[in-house]
Amino acid sequence: MTKPGSTAEQGNTASPNTTAARPVDPIHLAAVVLITASVLWRASITTRGYLTSDDFPIIGQADAGGLDPGHLFGLYNNHFMPAARLLTWVTHRLTEYEYWPYATLMVIGQVAVSVAFYRLLRLLLPAGWALLVPLCLFVFNPLTLEDSAWWAVAINLLPMQLAMIVAIGAQVRYIRTRRCRHLVTLGTSVVVALLFFEKALLVVAAVFLLTLCLYAPGGPLRAVVTTIRRWWPAWLVLGGISVVYLAGYLSVSTSTLRAPISAGEVGAFLQQFYGQSLPAGLVGGPWTWLDASDGPAVVALTRTAQWVSWAIVAAFIGCTVWLRRVVAVRAWILLALYSGLGAGLIGATRLGSGFSGVAGLVPRYFGDVLLVAALCAGVALCGLRRAEPADATEPADATEPGPVRRHPQQFATALAAGLVVLIASSVYSGVDFGTDWRSKAGRDYLNTARAGLATAEPGTVFMDQPVPDAVVPALSNPWNLQSRFFAPLDDEPVFVTKARKLWVFDSSGHVRPAWVKGVSAAPGPAPGCGYQVTGGRTARIPLKATVVNYWQAVRIGYISDRDTTATFRLGDGEAVPFDVHRGLNAMFLLVSGGGDEAQLAVSDPAATFCTDEIKIGALVPQPVG
């Protein structure tokens, strides 16, 4: 037997300097698994797609403008996004139109947003398994798939989402500690977000409303007064940033505000926003989508799905109010107020336009609203975490409600079942979205054109014209022109305004010999010649129909007895010179003009030039056969 204090006993006693390994928090582990699964799910959808629609003009402008301040600080569709333009330029410089750099950045951005959101939940909510509900509601939300799949959307919304998370976290820390360094984080996050997207001004509104609804005690009037008086340094910082930004933005932008056409249009929009998209987004919907050509699909909720989503949302709200009382009521008021701001902004800028019919069904308009919705659902379900030490003035209740304490196993089972159903519903909704997103006209058109250019004969030239609307919409003119579309490529095609032998890209991107479809010249009077141009005289050539005064493609088939030069004029338009070659030839020209007559003159008085084949109109592929 050993004596107390003996060597053997000391050897069995842990040294006071030895630190035991800290156990892994199972909630952290579960969150890591869920975030990883959500990112892999999103990446599988993102990588199926390609650049689309606005992506091509944004990249084209980055290629043309580079680091020029006029490009970086210029507006794109009235959006001020210098940081997004800079990021696009850097990414484009890597691999032209290769998609993997863009997809990689979007996936990285989603990882950052997801991790930051979980950290915010840990800050706001008491530790417990229930906080996985708002986490899954956000990271698996099908209505935010567009935010991590479409580059033109991702470069605006992912920075805004991240900034909103960081700003709310900084405000909560400032409320708890009153340390000024959190105000620096708050202001910096908003400034950075505004460099990506002007809509990030709503981050300021989100911070104020969250403070008002979740941290200010008393009724509505007292809460407003308390919010302003108690945390005035935060509003001074955010107000100053907002005023300076708005002054600069409004000085260079044009108003996009529109008046609704009718009360019915407003009612239809609100029904779409609150009756279909938002409730579906809260329960893992919409389950069915409407294909939107080359862009992301839009919400297409069935009538049955609407009733189901309403019932689930109503039951969840009722349950949380029963459990958490005032805290839950305040959380849902916060969602109502912020979603009202979001709906108002969309309605003020989209109603009364050609897009008003689906304005309330477009997923990208909900990227920020659903983030706030997930936070509100978390607060309503879990309560609000008190500061350490607890602040008695906070209208929060982080303790477990009585029904949960009395029936913990039943509530845990219900929670697990709800999470499984939510994730399964979201993944199911993502199937059709991914199928629609996989189809990309821009990718197919570009790949076909590049393959044709690689095998084209030397000297192949084209005349500039728009790409198909499915690739880049006509609203993006002039960035929908082929010369702008192909400009970012190192092996871009050569575009000319006149050529003896011309080629065109057909609607699929194939390289084909060119032809002109449109108005023909009336038959010429000279037998075997048509219109004979000689002796330095100008020949007036009547057309079979009147041509609209605009840019036109012209094909002149002719025969000449010598090399010389000639000029062609359409109506009162500018005369266009071109080279004439001896023998049987053709010439394609790009001219501006209109009317019912053309003029043709040859510079060499001794030359004899004959033509009975003049066509004015649009370039098309040469007919086969």
C-alpha positions in Angstrom: 0.0 0.0 0.0 1.3 3.4 -0.9 1.3 6.3 1.5 -0.5 9.5 0.8 1.7 11.8 -1.2 3.9 9.0 -2.4 5.4 8.9 -5.9 2.9 6.3 -7.1 0.0 8.5 -6.0 1.5 11.6 -7.6 1.9 9.7 -10.8 -1.8 9.0 -10.9 -2.7 12.6 -10.3 -3.2 14.9 -13.2 -0.9 17.9 -13.3 -2.6 21.1 -12.7 -1.1 22.5 -15.9 -2.6 19.7 -18.0 -5.7 20.9 -19.9 -8.4 18.4 -20.8 -9.6 18.4 -24.4 -12.7 20.4 -24.7 -15.6 18.4 -26.0 -17.0 19.2 -29.4 -20.2 21.1 -29.3 -22.7 18.8 -31.1 -24.7 21.8 -32.3 -21.6 23.2 -33.9 -20.9 19.8 -35.5 -24.5 19.6 -36.8 -24.3 23.1 -38.2 -21.1 22.3 -40.0 -22.7 19.3 -41.6 -25.8 21.2 -42.6 -23.9 24.1 -44.0 -21.6 21.8 -45.9 -24.6 19.9 -47.3 -26.3 23.1 -48.4 -23.2 24.5 -50.1 -22.7 21.2 -52.0 -26.3 21.2 -53.0 -26.1 24.8 -54.2 -22.8 24.1 -56.0 -24.3 21.2 -57.8 -27.0 23.6 -59.2 -24.6 26.5 -59.9 -22.1 24.4 -61.8 -24.8 23.0 -64.2 -25.5 26.5 -65.5 -23.5 29.2 -67.2 -23.3 32.9 -67.7 -26.6 34.4 -68.9 -28.4 37.5 -69.9 -26.9 40.5 -67.9 -23.7 38.6 -67.3 -22.5 39.1 -70.9 -23.0 42.9 -71.0 -21.4 43.3 -67.5 -18.4 41.2 -68.7 -18.3 43.0 -72.0 -18.2 46.4 -70.2 -15.4 45.1 -67.9 -13.4 44.1 -71.0 -13.9 47.4 -72.7 -13.6 49.7 -69.7 -11.1 47.9 -67.5 -10.0 50.0 -64.5 -11.2 53.3 -66.0 -13.2 55.2 -63.4 -15.9 55.9 -65.9 -16.5 52.2 -66.1 -16.1 51.3 -62.4 -18.2 54.2 -61.2 -20.7 54.2 -64.1 -24.2 52.8 -63.6 -25.4 49.5 -65.0 -29.2 49.6 -65.5 -29.2 52.4 -62.9 -27.3 50.2 -60.4 -24.2 51.6 -58.8 -21.8 48.8 -58.2 -18.1 49.7 -58.5 -16.9 46.9 -56.4 -18.9 44.4 -58.4 -17.5 45.8 -61.6 -14.0 45.5 -60.3 -14.5 41.9 -59.2 -15.9 41.1 -62.6 -12.9 42.6 -64.3 -10.5 40.7 -62.2 -12.4 37.4 -62.8 -12.7 38.1 -66.5 -9.0 38.7 -66.8 -8.3 35.1 -65.6 -10.1 33.1 -68.3 -12.4 35.1 -70.6 -15.8 33.4 -70.7 -14.7 30.3 -68.7 -17.4 29.7 -66.1 -15.5 28.0 -63.3 -14.0 31.3 -61.8 -17.4 32.8 -61.5 -19.0 29.6 -60.1 -16.1 29.3 -57.6 -16.5 32.8 -56.4 -20.3 32.4 -56.0 -19.8 29.2 -54.0 -17.2 30.8 -51.8 -19.5 33.7 -51.2 -22.3 31.4 -50.2 -20.0 29.7 -47.7 -19.1 33.0 -46.1 -22.7 34.0 -45.9 -23.8 30.7 -44.4 -21.1 30.6 -41.8 -21.6 34.3 -40.8 -25.4 33.6 -40.5 -24.8 30.7 -38.1 -22.5 32.9 -36.0 -25.2 35.5 -35.9 -27.7 33.0 -34.7 -25.3 32.0 -31.9 -25.1 35.6 -31.0 -28.8 36.4 -31.1 -30.3 33.1 -29.8 -29.8 31.0 -26.8 -27.7 27.9 -27.5 -29.9 24.9 -28.3 -30.9 22.6 -31.1 -33.8 24.8 -32.1 -31.5 27.4 -33.7 -30.8 24.8 -36.5 -34.4 25.6 -37.7 -33.6 29.2 -38.8 -30.2 28.0 -40.1 -31.8 25.5 -42.4 -34.6 27.9 -43.4 -31.9 30.2 -44.8 -29.1 28.1 -46.2 -31.5 25.6 -47.8 -34.0 28.1 -49.1 -34.9 27.4 -52.8 -35.8 31.1 -53.4 -32.2 32.1 -52.8 -30.7 29.6 -55.3 -30.6 32.4 -57.8 -28.5 34.4 -55.4 -25.7 31.8 -55.6 -26.1 30.7 -59.3 -26.5 33.8 -61.4 -23.4 36.0 -61.5 -25.2 39.3 -62.1 -27.4 38.6 -59.1 -24.7 37.1 -56.9 -22.3 40.0 -57.1 -25.1 42.3 -55.8 -26.9 40.1 -53.3 -24.2 38.0 -51.6 -22.3 41.0 -50.4 -25.5 42.6 -49.3 -26.5 39.5 -47.3 -23.1 39.3 -45.7 -23.1 43.0 -44.9 -26.6 42.7 -43.3 -25.4 39.8 -41.1 -22.3 41.6 -40.1 -24.1 44.8 -39.4 -26.8 43.2 -37.3 -24.1 41.4 -35.3 -22.2 44.6 -34.8 -25.3 46.4 -33.6 -26.2 43.7 -31.2 -22.7 43.7 -29.7 -22.9 47.5 -29.5 -26.2 47.3 -27.7 -24.7 44.9 -25.2 -21.3 46.5 -24.6 -21.5 50.1 -25.9 -18.0 49.8 -27.3 -17.3 52.1 -30.2 -15.3 49.5 -32.2 -18.6 47.8 -33.0 -19.9 51.0 -34.6 -16.8 51.0 -36.8 -17.7 47.4 -37.9 -21.3 48.5 -38.4 -20.5 51.5 -40.6 -17.8 49.6 -42.6 -20.1 46.7 -43.4 -22.7 49.1 -44.8 -20.2 51.1 -46.8 -18.7 48.0 -48.4 -22.2 46.6 -49.3 -23.1 49.9 -50.9 -20.1 49.6 -53.2 -21.7 46.4 -54.5 -25.4 47.3 -54.6 -27.4 50.5 -53.9 -30.2 48.3 -52.4 -27.9 47.7 -49.4 -29.4 50.9 -48.0 -32.0 48.5 -46.7 -29.3 47.1 -44.4 -29.7 50.4 -42.4 -33.4 49.9 -42.2 -33.0 46.2 -41.1 -30.6 47.3 -38.3 -33.0 50.0 -37.0 -36.1 47.8 -37.2 -34.4 44.9 -35.5 -33.2 47.2 -32.7 -36.7 48.7 -32.4 -38.6 45.4 -32.4 -36.3 43.2 -30.4 -34.4 45.4 -28.0 -36.4 48.5 -27.2 -38.9 48.0 -24.3 -42.4 49.3 -24.1 -45.2 50.1 -26.5 -44.7 51.4 -30.1 -44.2 55.1 -29.3 -42.0 54.4 -26.2 -40.0 51.8 -28.2 -39.3 54.3 -31.0 -38.2 57.0 -28.6 -36.0 54.6 -26.6 -34.4 53.3 -29.8 -33.4 56.7 -31.0 -32.3 58.1 -27.6 -30.5 55.1 -26.2 -28.5 54.1 -29.3 -28.2 57.4 -31.1 -24.5 56.9 -32.0 -25.4 54.0 -34.3 -28.0 56.1 -36.1 -25.5 59.0 -36.4 -23.1 56.6 -38.2 -25.7 55.0 -40.4 -27.6 58.2 -41.1 -24.4 60.0 -42.1 -23.4 57.2 -44.5 -26.9 57.1 -46.0 -27.2 60.8 -46.6 -23.7 61.0 -48.3 -24.4 57.9 -50.4 -27.9 59.1 -51.5 -26.6 62.5 -52.4 -24.0 61.0 -54.7 -26.2 58.3 -56.1 -29.1 60.6 -56.9 -26.8 63.0 -58.6 -25.8 60.5 -61.3 -28.8 58.2 -61.5 -32.1 58.6 -63.3 -35.3 57.8 -61.4 -36.7 54.3 -61.9 -39.8 55.0 -59.9 -43.0 54.1 -61.7 -46.7 54.6 -61.0 -48.9 51.4 -61.0 -51.3 51.1 -63.9 -54.3 50.2 -61.7 -55.3 49.1 -58.2 -55.7 45.6 -59.7 -52.0 45.6 -60.6 -51.1 46.5 -57.0 -53.4 43.8 -55.6 -52.0 41.1 -58.0 -48.5 42.0 -57.0 -49.2 41.9 -53.2 -51.0 38.5 -53.7 -47.9 37.2 -55.5 -45.5 38.6 -52.9 -47.4 37.7 -49.7 -49.7 35.0 -50.9 -47.3 32.9 -52.9 -43.6 33.7 -52.8 -43.0 34.6 -49.2 -45.0 31.8 -47.5 -43.6 29.3 -49.9 -40.1 30.5 -49.1 -40.8 30.0 -45.4 -41.6 26.3 -45.9 -39.1 25.1 -48.5 -41.3 25.9 -51.6 -42.3 26.7 -54.2 -42.1 23.1 -55.5 -43.1 24.2 -59.0 -41.5 26.8 -61.2 -42.2 28.7 -64.4 -39.3 28.4 -66.9 -38.0 31.9 -67.8 -36.1 31.0 -71.0 -32.3 31.4 -70.4 -32.7 33.1 -67.0 -33.7 31.5 -63.6 -37.2 30.2 -63.2 -39.9 32.2 -61.3 -42.3 31.0 -58.6 -45.3 29.1 -60.0 -47.2 28.0 -56.9 -50.3 25.8 -57.5 -53.5 26.6 -55.6 -53.1 23.6 -53.4 -49.5 24.5 -52.6 -50.7 28.0 -51.6 -53.2 26.7 -49.1 -50.6 24.3 -47.7 -48.0 26.9 -47.3 -50.4 29.3 -45.7 -51.6 26.7 -43.2 -48.0 25.7 -42.2 -46.9 29.3 -41.8 -50.0 30.2 -39.8 -49.6 27.2 -37.6 -45.9 28.0 -36.9 -46.7 31.6 -36.1 -49.5 30.6 -33.8 -47.3 28.0 -32.0 -44.4 30.5 -31.5 -46.7 33.2 -30.1 -48.2 30.6 -27.8 -44.8 29.6 -26.6 -42.9 32.9 -26.6 -45.6 35.5 -26.3 -44.3 39.0 -26.6 -40.9 38.0 -28.1 -42.6 36.1 -30.9 -45.0 38.9 -31.6 -42.2 41.4 -31.8 -40.3 39.1 -34.1 -43.2 38.7 -36.5 -43.8 42.4 -36.5 -40.2 42.9 -37.5 -40.7 40.6 -40.5 -43.9 42.4 -41.5 -42.2 45.8 -41.3 -39.1 44.8 -43.3 -41.0 42.7 -45.9 -43.2 45.8 -46.3 -40.2 47.8 -47.2 -39.0 45.2 -49.6 -42.4 44.9 -51.3 -42.7 48.7 -51.5 -39.3 49.0 -53.2 -40.2 46.4 -55.7 -43.6 47.8 -56.4 -42.3 51.3 -56.8 -39.7 50.3 -59.4 -41.4 47.3 -61.2 -45.1 48.0 -61.3 -46.2 49.9 -64.4 -43.6 48.2 -66.5 -43.5 45.2 -68.8 -42.3 43.1 -65.9 -45.1 43.9 -63.5 -47.0 40.7 -64.2 -44.4 38.6 -62.4 -42.8 41.2 -60.1 -43.9 39.4 -57.0 -42.7 36.0 -58.2 -39.0 36.7 -59.0 -36.8 34.9 -56.5 -33.9 37.4 -56.4 -36.2 40.1 -54.9 -36.5 38.0 -51.8 -32.8 37.4 -51.0 -32.7 40.0 -48.2 -36.3 39.5 -47.0 -35.8 35.7 -46.4 -32.6 36.4 -44.4 -34.6 38.6 -42.1 -37.5 36.1 -42.1 -35.1 33.3 -41.0 -33.8 35.5 -38.1 -37.4 36.4 -37.1 -38.4 32.7 -37.2 -35.4 31.9 -35.0 -36.2 34.6 -32.4 -39.9 33.6 -32.4 -39.0 29.9 -31.8 -36.0 30.2 -29.5 -36.3 33.5 -27.8 -33.7 36.2 -27.6 -30.3 35.6 -25.9 -29.7 38.0 -23.1 -26.5 39.9 -22.6 -24.1 38.8 -20.0 -24.9 39.8 -17.3 -28.6 39.9 -18.3 -30.1 43.2 -19.1 -33.5 43.4 -17.4 -34.7 46.0 -19.9 -34.4 43.6 -22.8 -37.9 42.3 -23.8 -36.5 38.8 -24.2 -37.2 35.4 -22.8 -34.4 32.9 -23.4 -35.7 30.3 -20.9 -37.6 27.3 -22.1 -41.3 27.8 -22.1 -43.4 25.7 -19.7 -44.8 23.3 -22.4 -41.3 22.6 -23.6 -40.0 21.9 -20.1 -42.9 19.6 -19.4 -42.7 17.7 -22.7 -39.1 17.9 -23.9 -39.0 14.6 -25.8 -42.1 15.4 -27.8 -40.8 18.9 -28.7 -37.4 17.4 -29.7 -39.1 14.9 -31.9 -41.3 17.5 -33.5 -38.3 19.7 -34.1 -36.3 16.9 -35.8 -39.3 16.0 -37.9 -39.8 19.6 -39.0 -36.1 20.0 -40.0 -36.2 16.8 -42.1 -39.4 17.9 -43.8 -38.0 21.4 -44.4 -34.8 20.2 -45.9 -36.6 17.5 -48.0 -39.0 20.2 -49.3 -36.2 22.5 -50.2 -34.2 19.9 -52.0 -37.3 18.8 -53.9 -38.0 22.4 -55.0 -34.4 22.7 -56.1 -34.7 19.8 -58.6 -36.8 21.7 -61.2 -34.9 24.9 -60.6 -31.6 23.0 -61.4 -33.2 21.5 -64.5 -34.2 24.9 -65.8 -30.9 26.4 -64.9 -29.0 23.8 -66.8 -30.4 25.0 -70.1 -28.2 27.9 -71.3 -28.6 29.4 -74.8 -25.7 31.7 -74.3 -23.3 28.8 -73.5 -24.5 26.8 -76.6 -24.4 29.8 -78.9 -20.9 30.8 -77.7 -19.5 27.2 -78.0 -20.9 26.7 -81.4 -19.6 30.1 -82.7 -16.1 29.4 -81.3 -16.0 26.0 -82.9 -17.0 27.5 -86.2 -14.4 30.3 -85.9 -11.7 27.7 -85.2 -12.3 26.0 -88.5 -13.2 29.0 -90.6 -11.0 29.9 -93.6 -8.6 32.8 -93.2 -10.1 36.2 -93.9 -13.5 35.3 -92.7 -15.3 38.5 -91.7 -18.7 39.5 -90.4 -21.0 42.5 -90.3 -22.2 43.4 -86.8 -25.7 42.5 -85.7 -27.5 41.5 -82.5 -27.1 38.1 -80.9 -30.4 36.2 -80.4 -32.6 37.6 -77.7 -32.4 34.4 -75.7 -28.6 35.0 -75.4 -28.7 38.8 -74.5 -32.0 40.7 -74.5 -32.5 43.6 -76.9 -32.9 45.8 -73.8 -29.2 45.6 -73.3 -28.4 47.3 -76.6 -25.7 48.1 -77.7 -24.2 45.4 -75.6 -26.2 42.7 -77.3 -24.3 43.3 -80.6 -22.0 40.5 -81.7 -19.0 42.8 -81.7 -19.6 43.5 -78.0 -20.5 39.9 -77.1 -17.4 38.3 -78.7 -15.0 41.2 -77.7 -13.8 39.5 -74.5 -12.5 36.6 -76.5 -8.8 36.5 -77.5 -9.9 35.0 -80.8 -12.8 37.3 -81.4 -14.2 37.5 -85.0 -13.5 40.4 -87.3 -16.4 42.8 -88.0 -16.5 45.1 -91.1 -18.9 47.4 -92.8 -18.2 46.2 -96.4 -16.9 43.0 -97.8 -16.9 41.0 -101.1 -17.4 37.8 -99.2 -19.3 38.0 -95.9 -20.3 35.5 -93.2 -22.9 35.5 -90.5 -23.7 33.7 -87.3 -27.0 32.0 -87.5 -29.4 31.8 -84.5 -27.5 28.8 -83.1 -24.1 30.3 -83.6 -23.0 28.4 -86.7 -20.8 30.3 -89.2 -22.7 30.5 -92.5 -22.3 32.5 -95.8 -24.2 35.7 -95.7 -27.3 36.8 -97.7 -29.6 39.8 -97.6 -33.4 39.4 -97.1 -35.5 42.4 -97.8 -36.5 44.8 -100.6 -35.2 44.3 -104.1 -34.5 46.8 -106.8 -36.9 46.9 -109.7 -35.6 45.1 -112.9 -33.2 47.2 -114.9 -34.0 48.5 -118.4 -30.8 47.3 -120.2 -31.2 43.8 -121.7 -28.5 41.4 -120.3 -27.2 44.1 -118.0 -30.1 45.5 -115.9 -28.7 48.9 -114.7 -25.7 50.0 -116.7 -23.5 52.5 -114.9 -20.9 54.1 -117.2 -19.6 57.4 -118.5 -19.4 58.9 -115.0 -23.2 59.2 -114.7 -25.2 58.3 -111.6 -27.8 55.6 -112.1 -31.1 56.0 -110.2 -32.4 52.7 -109.3 -36.1 52.4 -108.1 -36.9 49.9 -105.4 -39.9 47.6 -105.3 -41.0 48.9 -101.9 -40.1 51.7 -99.5 -37.2 51.0 -97.1 -37.4 52.3 -93.5 -34.8 55.1 -92.8 -32.3 53.2 -90.7 -29.2 51.1 -90.9 -29.5 48.5 -93.7 -27.5 45.7 -95.2 -27.1 45.8 -98.9 -25.9 43.1 -101.4 -25.0 44.2 -104.9 -24.3 41.5 -107.4 -22.5 43.0 -110.5 -20.2 42.5 -113.5 -17.5 45.0 -114.4 -15.1 45.2 -117.3 -12.3 46.7 -115.1 -11.2 47.4 -111.5 -12.4 50.8 -110.2 -14.4 52.3 -107.3 -18.0 53.1 -107.0 -20.5 54.7 -104.5 -23.9 53.6 -103.3 -26.5 55.9 -101.7 -29.9 54.8 -100.2 -32.4 57.7 -100.5 -30.9 60.8 -98.8 -28.4 58.8 -96.8 -24.6 59.2 -97.0 -22.9 57.8 -100.1 -20.8 54.7 -99.3 -17.8 54.0 -101.4 -16.6 50.5 -102.3 -14.0 48.8 -104.5 -15.2 47.3 -107.8 -13.3 44.2 -109.2 -13.2 43.1 -112.7 -15.5 40.2 -113.6 -18.6 38.7 -111.9 -18.6 39.7 -108.2 -20.8 40.8 -105.3 -20.4 43.4 -102.5 -22.0 43.6 -99.1 -22.4 47.1 -97.6 -23.7 48.6 -94.4 -25.5 51.8 -95.2 -27.8 54.3 -93.5 -30.8 55.7 -95.3 -34.3 54.9 -96.5 -36.9 55.6 -99.2 -37.9 54.0 -102.5 -34.8 54.8 -104.6 -31.0 54.1 -104.6 -28.2 55.7 -106.5 -25.1 54.1 -107.9 -22.1 55.8 -109.5 -18.7 54.5 -110.8 -15.6 56.8 -110.6 -13.9 55.6 -113.8 -15.8 57.2 -116.8 -14.5 54.4 -119.1 -15.7 51.6 -116.9 -18.9 49.6 -117.7 -20.7 48.4 -114.6 -23.8 46.2 -114.8 -26.1 45.1 -112.0 -29.6 43.7 -111.8 -29.3 42.2 -108.4 -29.6 44.7 -105.5 -31.1 43.6 -102.2 -31.6 45.9 -99.1 -32.7 44.7 -95.7 -31.4 42.3 -93.0 -28.4 39.9 -93.0 -29.4 36.3 -93.0 -27.6 33.0 -93.7 -27.5 32.2 -97.4 -30.3 29.8 -98.4 -29.2 26.2 -99.0 -29.9 24.7 -102.4 
